[in-house]
Amino acid sequence: MKRPKGIRFVTQTAMFFALTLLVQAFGFPQMLTGPLVNAFLLLSTIFSGILSGVIIGLFTPWVALLRGILPAPLGPMVPFIMVGNGALVTVFGLLAKRKSLFFEIVGVCLGALVKYLILSQTVRFLVAVPPPVARAMQVPQLVTALLGGAVALGLSRAVERTRLPGRRASG
């Protein structure tokens, strides 16, 4: 994990945000967009730090709502999705600091579970939405976070293997 460091942090965060916006702009179904957005949240955390992932995670639900990826009846869920994204990134980032694939996998699983619990309990107890709409905030959120985590870990490992010997990671 990297600490925020000026222009590199801003540039990397902007790059991951732009890639995330691009994925959302295509308007793919939730089961494709969700894992890719979660993957970019986690990749930004891996390469730029927890703050980077949190910043991007605060904007993605608004973009999803504006693009129609998130149905209009789920508009009241936006703040809770923001919290869920922040939880996913923070839990993952704290565990991934151990620089071990085991802890990264545990971080993905626990982060995804916390995000799922936040969203599923919100539609159960706090925000009244029709049952079919509520289901989109339950198991699909767990699945898309886990799939996004698998993509992020695979891509980050691939990037690390392509680094030149003796070159330090960014940060």
FIDRENNU-415548 format. One line per field, with one value per residue: x, y negated, z of N, C-alpha, C in turn; chain; residue number from 1. Coordinates in steps of 0.2 Angstrom, whole numbers, plus 2048, in hexadecimal, padded with zeros to 3 digits. Example, Ala and Ser with C-alpha at 12.3 -4.5 7.8 and 13.67 -1.06 7.14 Angstrom:
# FIDRENNU-415548
n_x	c(842	840)
n_y	c(81C	80B)
n_z	c(827	823)
ca_x	c(83E	844)
ca_y	c(816	805)
ca_z	c(827	824)
c_x	c(842	840)
c_y	c(810	800)
c_z	c(827	827)
mol	c(A	A)
seq	c(1	2)
//
This chain:
# FIDRENNU-415548
n_x	c(804	802	806	7FE	806	808	809	80A	801	7F5	7F4	7F4	7E8	7DF	7E1	7DC	7CF	7CA	7CB	7C1	7B6	7B5	7B1	7A5	79E	79C	790	78E	786	782	789	795	79A	79A	7A4	7B0	7B0	7B2	7BE	7C7	7C6	7CD	7D9	7DE	7DF	7EA	7F4	7F5	7F0	7E5	7DE	7DC	7D4	7C9	7C5	7C1	7B7	7AE	7A8	7A3	796	78E	790	78C	77E	77B	77D	774	777	776	766	759	750	759	760	760	769	776	77F	781	787	793	799	79A	7A3	7AE	7B0	7B4	7C0	7C7	7C8	7CE	7DA	7E1	7E3	7EB	7F7	800	807	805	7FF	7F5	7F0	7EB	7E1	7D8	7D5	7CE	7C3	7BE	7BC	7B2	7A8	7A5	7A0	795	78D	78B	783	779	772	76E	764	75C	758	759	756	748	745	73E	73C	743	74C	753	75A	764	76E	773	778	77E	787	790	796	79A	7A4	7AD	7B1	7B6	7C1	7C9	7CC	7D4	7DE	7E5	7E8	7F1	7FB	800	804	80F	818	81C	824	834	844	84B	844	83B	82A	81D	81A)
n_y	c(806	7F5	7E4	7D5	7CA	7BC	7B7	7C3	7CB	7C4	7C5	7D3	7D6	7CF	7D5	7E3	7DF	7DA	7E5	7ED	7E5	7E6	7F4	7F4	7EB	7F3	7FA	807	817	819	824	824	817	814	81E	819	80B	80D	813	809	800	807	809	7FC	7FA	803	7FE	7F1	7EE	7EE	7E2	7DE	7E8	7E6	7D9	7DB	7E4	7DD	7D5	7DE	7E4	7D9	7D7	7E3	7E2	7D7	7DC	7E6	7F3	7F6	7F8	7EB	7EC	7F0	7E5	7DF	7E8	7E4	7DC	7E7	7F0	7EA	7EA	7F8	7FB	7F4	7FB	808	805	800	80A	814	80D	80B	818	81D	816	81E	824	831	83F	847	83E	834	83B	83F	832	82D	836	833	826	825	82C	824	818	81E	821	814	80F	818	818	80B	80A	813	80D	7FF	7F8	7F6	800	807	819	821	817	815	821	820	819	823	833	832	827	82C	836	82F	827	831	837	82C	82A	835	833	827	82B	834	82C	823	82B	82F	823	820	82A	826	81B	813	81B	815	809	7FF	800	7F5	7E6)
n_z	c(800	7FD	802	801	7F5	7F0	7DF	7D8	7DF	7DC	7CE	7CC	7D3	7CC	7BF	7C2	7C6	7BA	7B2	7B8	7B6	7A9	7A7	7AD	7A4	799	79C	79F	7A5	7B7	7BC	7B5	7B5	7C3	7C9	7C2	7C6	7D4	7D3	7CE	7D9	7E2	7DC	7DB	7E9	7EC	7E4	7E6	7F3	802	803	7F6	7F0	7F8	7F4	7E6	7E8	7EE	7E4	7DA	7DC	7DA	7CC	7C7	7CA	7C2	7B5	7B4	7B8	7C5	7CA	7CB	7D6	7E0	7E3	7F0	7F7	7F3	7FD	806	7FE	7FB	807	809	7FE	803	80F	809	802	80D	817	80E	80B	817	81B	810	811	817	80D	808	7FF	804	80F	807	7FF	80A	80E	803	804	811	810	805	80B	816	80F	808	814	819	80E	80C	818	819	80F	815	822	822	816	80B	7FE	7EF	7EF	7E4	7E0	7EC	7ED	7E4	7EC	7F4	7F4	7E7	7E8	7F1	7E9	7DE	7E4	7E8	7DC	7D6	7DE	7DC	7CF	7D0	7D9	7D0	7C5	7CC	7D0	7C3	7BE	7C7	7C4	7B8	7BA	7B9	7BF	7CE	7CD	7D7	7DE	7DB	7E5)
ca_x	c(800	806	804	7FD	80C	808	807	809	7FA	7EF	7F4	7F2	7E1	7DB	7E1	7D7	7C8	7C8	7C9	7BB	7B0	7B4	7AE	79E	79C	79A	78A	78D	782	785	78D	79B	79C	79C	7AB	7B5	7B1	7B5	7C6	7CA	7C6	7D2	7DF	7E0	7E2	7F0	7FA	7F5	7EE	7DE	7DA	7DB	7CE	7C3	7C3	7BE	7B1	7A8	7A5	7A1	78F	78A	791	787	777	77A	77E	76F	77A	772	75F	757	74D	75F	763	761	76E	77C	783	783	78C	799	79B	79C	7A9	7B3	7B2	7B7	7C6	7CB	7CA	7D3	7E0	7E4	7E6	7F0	7FD	804	80A	805	7F9	7F0	7EC	7E7	7DB	7D4	7D3	7C8	7BD	7BB	7B9	7AC	7A3	7A2	79C	78F	789	788	77E	773	76F	76B	75E	757	756	759	754	743	744	73A	740	748	751	757	75E	76B	772	774	77D	782	78C	796	799	79E	7AA	7B2	7B4	7BB	7C7	7CD	7CF	7D9	7E4	7E8	7EB	7F6	801	803	808	815	81C	81F	829	83B	847	84E	840	836	823	81B	819)
ca_y	c(800	7EF	7DE	7CF	7C6	7B7	7B7	7CA	7CD	7C1	7C8	7DA	7D6	7CC	7DB	7E8	7DC	7D9	7EC	7EF	7E1	7E9	7FA	7F2	7E8	7F8	7FC	80F	819	818	82A	823	811	815	820	814	805	80F	815	803	7FD	80B	808	7F6	7FB	807	7FA	7EA	7ED	7EE	7DC	7DE	7EC	7E3	7D3	7DD	7E8	7D8	7D3	7E4	7E5	7D4	7D8	7E9	7DF	7D2	7E0	7EB	7F9	7F6	7F6	7E5	7EE	7F1	7DF	7DE	7EC	7E1	7DB	7ED	7F3	7E6	7ED	7FF	7FA	7F2	801	80D	802	7FF	811	817	80A	80D	81F	81E	813	824	826	838	841	849	839	831	83F	83E	82B	82D	83A	830	81F	827	82E	81D	814	822	820	80D	80E	81D	816	805	80B	816	80A	7F8	7F5	7FA	801	80D	81F	822	812	817	827	81D	817	828	838	82F	823	831	83A	82A	825	836	837	826	82B	83A	82F	822	82F	837	827	820	830	82E	81C	821	82F	822	816	815	81C	810	804	7FE	7FE	7ED	7E4)
ca_z	c(800	7FC	805	7FC	7F5	7EB	7D8	7D6	7E2	7D9	7C8	7CC	7D5	7C6	7BA	7C4	7C5	7B2	7AF	7BB	7B3	7A2	7A8	7AF	79F	794	79E	7A0	7AB	7BE	7BE	7B2	7B7	7CA	7CA	7BF	7CA	7DA	7D1	7CE	7E0	7E6	7D9	7DD	7F0	7EB	7E1	7E9	7FA	804	801	7EE	7EF	7FB	7F0	7E1	7EA	7F0	7DE	7D6	7DD	7D6	7C5	7C6	7CA	7BC	7AF	7B4	7BA	7CB	7C9	7CE	7DD	7E4	7E5	7F8	7F9	7F1	802	809	7F9	7FC	80E	807	7FA	808	813	805	801	813	819	80A	80B	81E	81B	80B	813	819	807	807	7FB	809	812	801	7FE	810	80D	7FE	806	816	80D	801	810	819	80A	807	81A	819	809	80D	81E	818	80C	819	827	821	80F	809	7F7	7ED	7F0	7DF	7E0	7F2	7EB	7E1	7F1	7F8	7F2	7E1	7EB	7F3	7E3	7D9	7E8	7E8	7D5	7D5	7E2	7D8	7C9	7D3	7DB	7CA	7C1	7CF	7CF	7BC	7BE	7CB	7C0	7B2	7BD	7B8	7C5	7D1	7CE	7DD	7DD	7DC	7EC)
c_x	c(804	802	803	803	80B	805	806	802	7F5	7EF	7F2	7EA	7DD	7DB	7DC	7D0	7C6	7C7	7C2	7B5	7AF	7B0	7A6	79B	799	793	789	788	786	78A	794	79E	79E	7A3	7B1	7B6	7B4	7BD	7C9	7CB	7CC	7D9	7E2	7E2	7E9	7F6	7FA	7F3	7E7	7DA	7D8	7D4	7C8	7C0	7BF	7B7	7AC	7A5	7A1	799	78B	78B	78C	780	776	77A	778	771	776	76B	75D	754	753	762	765	767	775	781	786	788	793	79C	79E	7A2	7AF	7B5	7B6	7BE	7CB	7CD	7CF	7DA	7E4	7E7	7EC	7F6	802	808	80B	7FE	7F3	7EC	7E8	7E1	7D6	7D1	7CD	7C2	7BA	7B8	7B2	7A6	7A0	79E	795	78A	787	782	778	76F	76B	765	759	754	755	755	74E	743	741	73F	745	74D	756	75C	765	770	774	779	781	787	792	799	79D	7A4	7AF	7B5	7B8	7C1	7CC	7D0	7D5	7DF	7E8	7EB	7F1	7FC	804	807	80F	81A	81F	824	830	83F	84B	84A	83B	82F	822	81A	81E)
c_y	c(7FA	7E9	7D9	7CB	7C2	7B9	7BF	7CD	7CB	7C4	7CF	7DA	7D4	7D2	7E0	7E5	7DC	7E0	7EF	7EB	7E4	7F0	7F9	7EF	7ED	7FA	803	810	819	81E	829	81C	811	818	81C	80E	807	810	80E	7FF	801	80A	801	7F6	7FE	802	7F3	7E9	7ED	7E8	7DC	7E2	7E9	7DD	7D6	7E1	7E3	7D5	7D8	7E4	7DF	7D5	7DE	7E6	7DB	7D6	7E5	7F2	7FB	7F4	7F0	7E7	7EF	7EB	7DE	7E3	7E9	7E0	7E2	7F1	7F0	7E9	7F4	7FF	7F8	7F7	806	80B	802	806	814	814	80B	814	820	81B	818	827	82E	83A	843	844	835	835	83E	837	82A	830	836	829	820	829	828	819	818	821	819	80C	812	81B	810	806	80F	812	802	7F5	7F9	7FA	807	814	821	81D	813	81C	825	81B	81D	82D	835	82B	827	834	835	828	82B	837	832	827	830	837	82B	826	832	832	824	825	830	828	81D	825	82B	81D	818	816	816	809	804	7FD	7F7	7EC	7E0)
c_z	c(800	800	800	7FC	7EF	7E4	7D6	7D9	7DE	7D2	7C8	7CE	7CF	7C0	7BC	7C4	7BE	7B0	7B2	7B8	7AC	7A2	7A9	7A9	799	796	79E	7A5	7B2	7BF	7BA	7B5	7BF	7CC	7C8	7C3	7D1	7D9	7D1	7D4	7E3	7E3	7DB	7E5	7F0	7E9	7E3	7F0	7FB	802	7FA	7ED	7F2	7F7	7EA	7E3	7ED	7E9	7DA	7D6	7D9	7CF	7C3	7C5	7C4	7B6	7AF	7B6	7C1	7CA	7CD	7D5	7E2	7E6	7EC	7FA	7F7	7F7	806	804	7FA	802	80C	803	7FF	80C	80F	804	807	816	815	80B	812	81E	816	80C	815	813	806	803	7FF	80C	80D	800	804	810	809	801	80C	814	809	806	814	815	809	80E	81A	814	80A	813	81D	814	810	81F	826	81B	80C	801	7F5	7EE	7EA	7DE	7E6	7F1	7E8	7E6	7F6	7F5	7EC	7E3	7ED	7EE	7DF	7DD	7E8	7E1	7D4	7D9	7DF	7D2	7CB	7D5	7D5	7C6	7C5	7CF	7C8	7BB	7C2	7C8	7BA	7B4	7BB	7BF	7C7	7D1	7D3	7DA	7DE	7E3	7EF)
mol	c(A	A	A	A	A	A	A	A	A	A	A	A	A	A	A	A	A	A	A	A	A	A	A	A	A	A	A	A	A	A	A	A	A	A	A	A	A	A	A	A	A	A	A	A	A	A	A	A	A	A	A	A	A	A	A	A	A	A	A	A	A	A	A	A	A	A	A	A	A	A	A	A	A	A	A	A	A	A	A	A	A	A	A	A	A	A	A	A	A	A	A	A	A	A	A	A	A	A	A	A	A	A	A	A	A	A	A	A	A	A	A	A	A	A	A	A	A	A	A	A	A	A	A	A	A	A	A	A	A	A	A	A	A	A	A	A	A	A	A	A	A	A	A	A	A	A	A	A	A	A	A	A	A	A	A	A	A	A	A	A	A	A	A	A	A	A	A	A	A	A	A)
seq	c(1	2	3	4	5	6	7	8	9	10	11	12	13	14	15	16	17	18	19	20	21	22	23	24	25	26	27	28	29	30	31	32	33	34	35	36	37	38	39	40	41	42	43	44	45	46	47	48	49	50	51	52	53	54	55	56	57	58	59	60	61	62	63	64	65	66	67	68	69	70	71	72	73	74	75	76	77	78	79	80	81	82	83	84	85	86	87	88	89	90	91	92	93	94	95	96	97	98	99	100	101	102	103	104	105	106	107	108	109	110	111	112	113	114	115	116	117	118	119	120	121	122	123	124	125	126	127	128	129	130	131	132	133	134	135	136	137	138	139	140	141	142	143	144	145	146	147	148	149	150	151	152	153	154	155	156	157	158	159	160	161	162	163	164	165	166	167	168	169	170	171)
//
